[in-house]
């Protein structure tokens, strides 16, 4: 009997680890494809299915976002898609807010977190869906001559660092639309540069969440390893995916997740 229980327990552990790795692979693929890090998928899963507290959901998600972003950044560096002139400036601007957001996350309750995050996702998804054909962008992109509003980009990045850390989403969900619609970046350059910014901003937030104790290491590492593999696949897939398809797919997914979270805001 004892051996049977041990065997059954071992199977459950292996199955759980495999499921978490597959989840990470899917999140890494999708997150890197659209430049968002994957937190918008992980947070609803952690809160609605795995019943994590908002603090554990945010800290664990952000750790996985970091692993995904580092892997995706490496892939995009090889593809030479990252626009460093903007990426470095935006990344530095996110750092102060990332530290502040990680500490303020302690004041979220389950209900307020679901409602805030749900409404946030629906607003972003609506903006992206109704503007799924960006104006002013072109497949031709010259890093030497391209100009953009640096002040706007840096200002938005400062707020992104705060929101990404307090919501555990990495910030790409804000950065990518801003870079495409407000700053005129081609979609694929925006997603690649966003991954670079994510790698820096999420590192700052993760450091704070680790100190506070908000990171659940086992799921973070297991899902994170899957995300690393998925990020490589997502970066390769981006070479064959149309820009409009990426934006429409992302907006629909965001709205569905946001609605689900908002509707369950009153539940325990």
C-alpha positions as CSV (number, residue, x, y, z in Angstrom):
1,X,0.0,0.0,0.0
2,X,2.8,2.4,0.9
3,X,4.6,1.8,-2.4
4,X,1.3,2.3,-4.3
5,X,0.7,5.7,-2.6
6,X,4.3,6.7,-3.3
7,X,3.9,5.7,-6.9
8,X,0.7,7.6,-7.2
9,X,2.2,10.7,-5.6
10,X,5.1,10.5,-7.9
11,X,2.8,10.4,-11.0
12,X,0.9,13.4,-9.7
13,X,4.0,15.4,-9.2
14,X,5.4,14.5,-12.6
15,X,2.0,15.3,-14.2
16,X,1.8,18.7,-12.4
17,X,5.4,19.6,-13.4
18,X,4.7,18.7,-17.1
19,X,1.4,20.7,-17.1
20,X,3.2,23.7,-15.7
21,X,6.0,23.4,-18.2
22,X,3.5,23.2,-21.1
23,X,1.6,26.2,-19.7
24,X,4.9,28.1,-19.6
25,X,5.7,27.1,-23.2
26,X,2.4,28.4,-24.4
27,X,2.7,31.6,-22.5
28,X,6.3,32.1,-23.7
29,X,5.3,31.6,-27.3
30,X,2.4,33.9,-27.2
31,X,4.0,36.5,-25.0
32,X,7.1,36.8,-27.2
33,X,5.1,36.8,-30.4
34,X,3.2,39.9,-29.3
35,X,5.9,41.4,-27.0
36,X,4.0,41.3,-23.7
37,X,5.8,38.8,-21.5
38,X,2.8,36.6,-20.8
39,X,1.7,38.0,-17.5
40,X,-1.8,38.8,-18.8
41,X,-2.4,35.1,-19.2
42,X,-0.7,33.9,-16.0
43,X,-2.4,36.3,-13.6
44,X,-6.0,35.1,-14.5
45,X,-4.8,31.5,-14.3
46,X,-3.1,32.0,-10.9
47,X,-6.1,33.9,-9.4
48,X,-9.1,32.1,-11.0
49,X,-7.8,28.5,-11.2
50,X,-4.9,28.1,-8.8
51,X,-6.4,30.4,-6.1
52,X,-3.2,32.3,-5.4
53,X,-3.4,35.5,-3.4
54,X,-3.0,38.7,-5.5
55,X,0.5,39.1,-4.0
56,X,1.7,35.6,-4.9
57,X,0.1,35.8,-8.3
58,X,1.9,39.1,-9.1
59,X,5.3,38.1,-7.7
60,X,5.3,34.6,-9.3
61,X,4.0,35.9,-12.6
62,X,6.6,38.7,-12.8
63,X,9.3,36.1,-12.2
64,X,8.1,34.1,-15.2
65,X,7.8,37.2,-17.2
66,X,11.5,38.0,-16.5
67,X,12.6,34.5,-17.6
68,X,10.4,34.8,-20.8
69,X,11.7,38.3,-21.5
70,X,15.3,37.4,-21.2
71,X,14.9,34.4,-23.6
72,X,12.8,36.5,-26.1
73,X,15.3,39.3,-26.0
74,X,18.1,37.0,-26.8
75,X,16.2,35.7,-29.8
76,X,15.4,39.2,-31.0
77,X,19.0,40.3,-30.6
78,X,20.0,37.6,-33.0
79,X,17.3,38.8,-35.4
80,X,18.5,42.4,-35.0
81,X,15.0,43.7,-34.4
82,X,15.6,45.7,-31.1
83,X,15.7,49.4,-31.5
84,X,18.2,50.2,-28.7
85,X,17.9,54.0,-28.9
86,X,14.4,53.7,-27.5
87,X,14.8,50.5,-25.6
88,X,17.6,51.6,-23.3
89,X,15.8,54.9,-22.5
90,X,12.5,53.2,-21.9
91,X,14.0,50.5,-19.8
92,X,15.8,52.9,-17.4
93,X,12.6,54.9,-17.0
94,X,10.7,51.8,-15.8
95,X,13.0,51.0,-12.9
96,X,11.8,53.4,-10.1
97,X,8.2,52.6,-10.7
98,X,8.9,48.9,-10.7
99,X,10.3,49.0,-7.2
100,X,7.4,51.2,-5.9
101,X,4.8,49.0,-7.5
102,X,6.1,45.8,-5.9
103,X,5.6,47.2,-2.4
104,X,2.2,48.8,-3.1
105,X,0.9,45.4,-4.4
106,X,0.6,44.3,-0.7
107,X,-2.5,46.5,-0.3
108,X,-4.5,44.7,-3.0
109,X,-7.4,42.4,-1.9
110,X,-8.6,39.6,-4.1
111,X,-11.7,41.4,-5.1
112,X,-10.1,44.8,-5.9
113,X,-7.3,43.1,-7.8
114,X,-9.6,41.2,-10.0
115,X,-11.8,44.2,-10.8
116,X,-8.8,46.5,-11.4
117,X,-7.0,44.1,-13.6
118,X,-10.1,43.0,-15.5
119,X,-11.1,46.6,-16.4
120,X,-7.5,47.4,-17.3
121,X,-7.4,44.5,-19.8
122,X,-10.7,45.3,-21.4
123,X,-9.8,48.9,-22.0
124,X,-6.5,48.0,-23.6
125,X,-8.0,45.3,-25.7
126,X,-10.7,47.7,-27.1
127,X,-8.1,50.2,-28.1
128,X,-6.0,47.6,-29.9
129,X,-9.0,45.9,-31.6
130,X,-10.4,49.1,-33.1
131,X,-7.0,50.2,-34.3
132,X,-5.7,46.9,-35.5
133,X,-4.3,48.5,-38.7
134,X,-1.7,50.9,-37.4
135,X,-1.1,54.0,-39.4
136,X,2.2,55.5,-40.2
137,X,4.1,52.2,-40.0
138,X,6.1,50.6,-42.7
139,X,7.9,47.3,-43.3
140,X,11.0,49.5,-44.1
141,X,12.7,50.6,-40.8
142,X,15.9,52.6,-40.7
143,X,17.3,52.8,-37.2
144,X,19.6,55.6,-38.2
145,X,16.9,58.0,-39.5
146,X,13.8,56.9,-37.6
147,X,12.5,59.6,-35.2
148,X,9.9,59.3,-32.4
149,X,8.7,61.4,-29.4
150,X,11.3,60.5,-26.8
151,X,9.6,62.6,-24.0
152,X,6.3,60.8,-24.5
153,X,8.0,57.4,-24.6
154,X,10.0,58.0,-21.4
155,X,7.0,59.4,-19.6
156,X,4.8,56.4,-20.4
157,X,7.7,54.0,-19.5
158,X,7.9,55.5,-16.0
159,X,4.2,54.6,-15.5
160,X,4.6,51.2,-17.1
161,X,7.3,50.2,-14.6
162,X,4.8,50.9,-11.8
163,X,1.8,49.2,-13.4
164,X,3.8,46.2,-14.5
165,X,5.1,45.5,-11.0
166,X,1.8,46.1,-9.2
167,X,-0.1,44.0,-11.6
168,X,2.5,41.4,-12.5
169,X,2.2,41.8,-16.2
170,X,5.6,43.0,-17.3
171,X,4.3,46.2,-19.0
172,X,4.5,45.1,-22.6
173,X,0.8,45.3,-22.9
174,X,1.0,49.0,-22.6
175,X,4.4,49.6,-24.3
176,X,3.5,47.8,-27.5
177,X,0.4,49.8,-28.3
178,X,2.1,53.0,-27.3
179,X,5.1,52.3,-29.6
180,X,2.8,51.3,-32.5
181,X,0.1,53.9,-32.3
182,X,1.6,56.9,-30.6
183,X,5.3,56.6,-31.6
184,X,4.9,55.1,-35.0
185,X,7.1,52.0,-34.6
186,X,6.5,49.1,-37.0
187,X,4.8,46.3,-35.1
188,X,7.6,43.7,-35.2
189,X,10.1,46.4,-34.0
190,X,7.8,47.4,-31.2
191,X,7.3,43.8,-30.0
192,X,11.1,43.1,-30.1
193,X,12.0,46.4,-28.3
194,X,9.2,45.7,-25.7
195,X,10.9,42.4,-24.9
196,X,14.1,44.2,-24.2
197,X,12.4,46.7,-21.9
198,X,10.6,43.9,-20.1
199,X,13.9,42.2,-19.3
200,X,15.1,45.2,-17.5
201,X,11.8,46.4,-15.8
202,X,10.7,43.0,-14.7
203,X,14.2,42.3,-13.1
204,X,13.7,45.3,-10.9
205,X,10.2,44.2,-9.8
206,X,11.2,40.6,-9.3
207,X,14.1,41.6,-7.0
208,X,11.6,43.5,-4.7
209,X,9.0,40.7,-4.8
210,X,11.7,38.1,-3.8
211,X,12.7,40.2,-0.8
212,X,9.0,40.6,0.3
213,X,8.3,36.9,-0.2
214,X,5.7,37.1,-3.0
215,X,7.4,34.6,-5.3
216,X,6.4,30.9,-5.2
217,X,9.6,29.3,-6.5
218,X,8.4,25.9,-7.7
219,X,5.7,27.1,-10.1
220,X,7.8,30.1,-11.1
221,X,10.8,28.0,-12.1
222,X,8.8,25.2,-13.8
223,X,6.6,27.6,-15.8
224,X,9.6,29.8,-16.4
225,X,11.6,27.1,-18.0
226,X,8.7,26.4,-20.3
227,X,8.5,30.1,-21.1
228,X,12.2,30.2,-22.0
229,X,11.7,27.5,-24.6
230,X,8.4,29.0,-25.8
231,X,10.0,32.4,-26.2
232,X,12.5,31.0,-28.8
233,X,9.6,29.5,-30.7
234,X,7.5,32.7,-30.5
235,X,10.4,34.8,-31.8
236,X,10.8,32.4,-34.8
237,X,7.1,32.4,-35.4
238,X,7.0,36.2,-35.5
239,X,9.0,36.1,-38.7
240,X,6.0,34.4,-40.5
241,X,3.1,36.2,-38.7
242,X,1.3,39.3,-40.1
243,X,1.3,42.4,-37.9
244,X,-2.5,42.8,-38.0
245,X,-3.0,39.2,-37.0
246,X,-0.8,39.6,-34.0
247,X,-2.8,42.7,-32.8
248,X,-6.3,41.2,-33.4
249,X,-5.3,37.9,-31.7
250,X,-4.0,39.7,-28.7
251,X,-6.9,42.1,-28.3
252,X,-9.5,39.3,-28.4
253,X,-7.6,37.3,-25.8
254,X,-7.3,40.3,-23.5
255,X,-10.9,41.2,-23.6
256,X,-12.0,37.6,-22.7
257,X,-9.6,37.4,-19.8
258,X,-10.5,40.9,-18.6
259,X,-14.2,40.2,-18.7
260,X,-13.8,37.0,-16.8
261,X,-11.8,38.7,-14.0
262,X,-14.2,41.6,-13.7
263,X,-17.2,39.2,-13.4
264,X,-15.6,37.3,-10.6
265,X,-14.5,40.3,-8.7
266,X,-17.1,39.7,-6.0
267,X,-16.2,36.1,-5.4
268,X,-13.8,34.8,-2.8
